[in-house]
Amino acid sequence: VIYEIDSVVPSRASDIFSIDAKSGEIRLRGTLDYETVTIYNLQIRATDKGMPPLPGHCKVVVEVEDVND
């Protein structure tokens, strides 16, 4: 199975998250700021290596907590 991020909402945050294509592990590339964005929606696609390849989709929601206040 190959994993990839289809889209991120808000779209300006698309470079903050990365995904390992083999394991599907999602990681942060940058910092999250509660005052800027409180919730991110990531659309994830997993595609098998069959003939023809079949995709599956899911949604990952990341909620940012305000720990400073």
TIVO-2410 file (N, C-alpha, C; in nm, 3 decimals):
# residues 69
REC num residu      c1      c2      c3 atome chaine
REC   1      V   0.085  -0.118   0.000     N      A
REC   1      V   0.000   0.000   0.000    CA      A
REC   1      V   0.089   0.123   0.000     C      A
REC   2      I   0.049   0.223  -0.078     N      A
REC   2      I   0.120   0.351  -0.085    CA      A
REC   2      I   0.027   0.460  -0.032     C      A
REC   3      Y   0.076   0.537   0.064     N      A
REC   3      Y  -0.003   0.642   0.127    CA      A
REC   3      Y   0.042   0.779   0.075     C      A
REC   4      E  -0.056   0.869   0.061     N      A
REC   4      E  -0.024   1.007   0.024    CA      A
REC   4      E  -0.132   1.101   0.075     C      A
REC   5      I  -0.094   1.226   0.093     N      A
REC   5      I  -0.189   1.328   0.134    CA      A
REC   5      I  -0.250   1.388   0.008     C      A
REC   6      D  -0.382   1.373  -0.006     N      A
REC   6      D  -0.453   1.431  -0.121    CA      A
REC   6      D  -0.468   1.581  -0.106     C      A
REC   7      S  -0.516   1.625   0.010     N      A
REC   7      S  -0.536   1.768   0.031    CA      A
REC   7      S  -0.535   1.798   0.180     C      A
REC   8      V  -0.509   1.926   0.210     N      A
REC   8      V  -0.510   1.976   0.347    CA      A
REC   8      V  -0.596   2.102   0.348     C      A
REC   9      V  -0.685   2.111   0.446     N      A
REC   9      V  -0.764   2.232   0.464    CA      A
REC   9      V  -0.725   2.291   0.598     C      A
REC  10      P  -0.679   2.414   0.604     N      A
REC  10      P  -0.668   2.512   0.497    CA      A
REC  10      P  -0.551   2.480   0.404     C      A
REC  11      S  -0.566   2.515   0.279     N      A
REC  11      S  -0.467   2.477   0.176    CA      A
REC  11      S  -0.331   2.542   0.199     C      A
REC  12      R  -0.328   2.655   0.267     N      A
REC  12      R  -0.198   2.720   0.291    CA      A
REC  12      R  -0.111   2.639   0.387     C      A
REC  13      A  -0.168   2.538   0.452     N      A
REC  13      A  -0.096   2.455   0.546    CA      A
REC  13      A  -0.048   2.324   0.485     C      A
REC  14      S  -0.053   2.312   0.354     N      A
REC  14      S  -0.019   2.184   0.290    CA      A
REC  14      S   0.126   2.144   0.311     C      A
REC  15      D   0.216   2.238   0.341     N      A
REC  15      D   0.356   2.203   0.362    CA      A
REC  15      D   0.389   2.175   0.509     C      A
REC  16      I   0.290   2.182   0.599     N      A
REC  16      I   0.314   2.157   0.741    CA      A
REC  16      I   0.316   2.008   0.772     C      A
REC  17      F   0.241   1.928   0.696     N      A
REC  17      F   0.229   1.785   0.722    CA      A
REC  17      F   0.298   1.703   0.614     C      A
REC  18      S   0.354   1.589   0.654     N      A
REC  18      S   0.408   1.493   0.557    CA      A
REC  18      S   0.361   1.354   0.598     C      A
REC  19      I   0.364   1.262   0.503     N      A
REC  19      I   0.322   1.124   0.531    CA      A
REC  19      I   0.426   1.028   0.474     C      A
REC  20      D   0.455   0.925   0.550     N      A
REC  20      D   0.546   0.822   0.502    CA      A
REC  20      D   0.469   0.734   0.404     C      A
REC  21      A   0.519   0.723   0.282     N      A
REC  21      A   0.447   0.652   0.176    CA      A
REC  21      A   0.429   0.503   0.207     C      A
REC  22      K   0.518   0.444   0.285     N      A
REC  22      K   0.510   0.300   0.314    CA      A
REC  22      K   0.429   0.270   0.440     C      A
REC  23      S   0.449   0.348   0.546     N      A
REC  23      S   0.384   0.317   0.673    CA      A
REC  23      S   0.255   0.395   0.696     C      A
REC  24      G   0.241   0.510   0.629     N      A
REC  24      G   0.124   0.594   0.651    CA      A
REC  24      G   0.138   0.687   0.771     C      A
REC  25      E   0.254   0.689   0.834     N      A
REC  25      E   0.277   0.774   0.951    CA      A
REC  25      E   0.277   0.921   0.909     C      A
REC  26      I   0.195   1.001   0.977     N      A
REC  26      I   0.185   1.144   0.949    CA      A
REC  26      I   0.274   1.218   1.047     C      A
REC  27      R   0.352   1.312   0.995     N      A
REC  27      R   0.445   1.390   1.078    CA      A
REC  27      R   0.428   1.538   1.049     C      A
REC  28      L   0.473   1.617   1.146     N      A
REC  28      L   0.475   1.762   1.128    CA      A
REC  28      L   0.608   1.805   1.070     C      A
REC  29      R   0.604   1.896   0.974     N      A
REC  29      R   0.725   1.957   0.920    CA      A
REC  29      R   0.748   2.095   0.979     C      A
REC  30      G   0.641   2.154   1.029     N      A
REC  30      G   0.649   2.288   1.085    CA      A
REC  30      G   0.577   2.294   1.218     C      A
REC  31      T   0.557   2.414   1.267     N      A
REC  31      T   0.491   2.432   1.395    CA      A
REC  31      T   0.344   2.466   1.374     C      A
REC  32      L   0.263   2.432   1.473     N      A
REC  32      L   0.122   2.466   1.471    CA      A
REC  32      L   0.097   2.579   1.570     C      A
REC  33      D   0.012   2.672   1.532     N      A
REC  33      D  -0.020   2.787   1.618    CA      A
REC  33      D  -0.171   2.796   1.632     C      A
REC  34      Y  -0.219   2.782   1.754     N      A
REC  34      Y  -0.363   2.785   1.783    CA      A
REC  34      Y  -0.426   2.916   1.739     C      A
REC  35      E  -0.354   3.027   1.754     N      A
REC  35      E  -0.409   3.158   1.717    CA      A
REC  35      E  -0.425   3.173   1.565     C      A
REC  36      T  -0.352   3.094   1.488     N      A
REC  36      T  -0.361   3.102   1.342    CA      A
REC  36      T  -0.467   3.006   1.288     C      A
REC  37      V  -0.455   2.877   1.321     N      A
REC  37      V  -0.548   2.773   1.275    CA      A
REC  37      V  -0.574   2.678   1.391     C      A
REC  38      T  -0.701   2.650   1.419     N      A
REC  38      T  -0.734   2.560   1.530    CA      A
REC  38      T  -0.764   2.417   1.486     C      A
REC  39      I  -0.794   2.397   1.358     N      A
REC  39      I  -0.829   2.263   1.310    CA      A
REC  39      I  -0.779   2.245   1.166     C      A
REC  40      Y  -0.725   2.126   1.139     N      A
REC  40      Y  -0.677   2.090   1.005    CA      A
REC  40      Y  -0.751   1.964   0.961     C      A
REC  41      N  -0.790   1.959   0.835     N      A
REC  41      N  -0.853   1.841   0.776    CA      A
REC  41      N  -0.760   1.788   0.668     C      A
REC  42      L  -0.712   1.667   0.685     N      A
REC  42      L  -0.623   1.605   0.587    CA      A
REC  42      L  -0.699   1.492   0.518     C      A
REC  43      Q  -0.701   1.495   0.388     N      A
REC  43      Q  -0.758   1.386   0.308    CA      A
REC  43      Q  -0.643   1.294   0.268     C      A
REC  44      I  -0.651   1.169   0.312     N      A
REC  44      I  -0.545   1.071   0.289    CA      A
REC  44      I  -0.592   0.967   0.187     C      A
REC  45      R  -0.503   0.931   0.095     N      A
REC  45      R  -0.532   0.825  -0.003    CA      A
REC  45      R  -0.433   0.711   0.016     C      A
REC  46      A  -0.482   0.590   0.018     N      A
REC  46      A  -0.400   0.469   0.024    CA      A
REC  46      A  -0.431   0.388  -0.101     C      A
REC  47      T  -0.330   0.355  -0.178     N      A
REC  47      T  -0.348   0.282  -0.303    CA      A
REC  47      T  -0.269   0.151  -0.296     C      A
REC  48      D  -0.334   0.040  -0.331     N      A
REC  48      D  -0.263  -0.088  -0.330    CA      A
REC  48      D  -0.183  -0.104  -0.459     C      A
REC  49      K  -0.108  -0.212  -0.467     N      A
REC  49      K  -0.021  -0.235  -0.584    CA      A
REC  49      K  -0.079  -0.341  -0.677     C      A
REC  50      G  -0.211  -0.359  -0.672     N      A
REC  50      G  -0.274  -0.458  -0.758    CA      A
REC  50      G  -0.288  -0.409  -0.901     C      A
REC  51      M  -0.342  -0.493  -0.985     N      A
REC  51      M  -0.369  -0.458  -1.125    CA      A
REC  51      M  -0.517  -0.473  -1.150     C      A
REC  52      P  -0.594  -0.368  -1.161     N      A
REC  52      P  -0.553  -0.229  -1.149    CA      A
REC  52      P  -0.540  -0.189  -1.002     C      A
REC  53      P  -0.461  -0.084  -0.973     N      A
REC  53      P  -0.446  -0.037  -0.836    CA      A
REC  53      P  -0.579   0.020  -0.784     C      A
REC  54      L  -0.615  -0.016  -0.662     N      A
REC  54      L  -0.740   0.032  -0.604    CA      A
REC  54      L  -0.710   0.129  -0.489     C      A
REC  55      P  -0.771   0.249  -0.494     N      A
REC  55      P  -0.746   0.347  -0.388    CA      A
REC  55      P  -0.851   0.339  -0.277     C      A
REC  56      G  -0.813   0.380  -0.159     N      A
REC  56      G  -0.903   0.398  -0.048    CA      A
REC  56      G  -0.877   0.537   0.009     C      A
REC  57      H  -0.977   0.596   0.070     N      A
REC  57      H  -0.965   0.732   0.120    CA      A
REC  57      H  -1.009   0.740   0.265     C      A
REC  58      C  -0.950   0.833   0.340     N      A
REC  58      C  -0.996   0.863   0.475    CA      A
REC  58      C  -0.965   1.008   0.507     C      A
REC  59      K  -1.024   1.055   0.613     N      A
REC  59      K  -1.005   1.193   0.656    CA      A
REC  59      K  -0.943   1.190   0.796     C      A
REC  60      V  -0.836   1.268   0.815     N      A
REC  60      V  -0.772   1.282   0.945    CA      A
REC  60      V  -0.793   1.425   0.991     C      A
REC  61      V  -0.849   1.441   1.111     N      A
REC  61      V  -0.874   1.574   1.167    CA      A
REC  61      V  -0.773   1.598   1.279     C      A
REC  62      V  -0.700   1.710   1.268     N      A
REC  62      V  -0.604   1.749   1.370    CA      A
REC  62      V  -0.657   1.874   1.439     C      A
REC  63      E  -0.685   1.862   1.569     N      A
REC  63      E  -0.732   1.976   1.648    CA      A
REC  63      E  -0.615   2.028   1.731     C      A
REC  64      V  -0.590   2.158   1.721     N      A
REC  64      V  -0.480   2.221   1.792    CA      A
REC  64      V  -0.532   2.276   1.924     C      A
REC  65      E  -0.466   2.243   2.033     N      A
REC  65      E  -0.504   2.294   2.164    CA      A
REC  65      E  -0.421   2.414   2.199     C      A
REC  66      D  -0.480   2.511   2.268     N      A
REC  66      D  -0.409   2.630   2.312    CA      A
REC  66      D  -0.350   2.602   2.448     C      A
REC  67      V  -0.219   2.571   2.453     N      A
REC  67      V  -0.154   2.536   2.579    CA      A
REC  67      V  -0.090   2.657   2.646     C      A
REC  68      N  -0.085   2.771   2.578     N      A
REC  68      N  -0.022   2.890   2.635    CA      A
REC  68      N  -0.111   2.959   2.737     C      A
REC  69      D  -0.243   2.948   2.723     N      A
REC  69      D  -0.335   3.023   2.810    CA      A
REC  69      D  -0.378   2.944   2.930     C      A
***
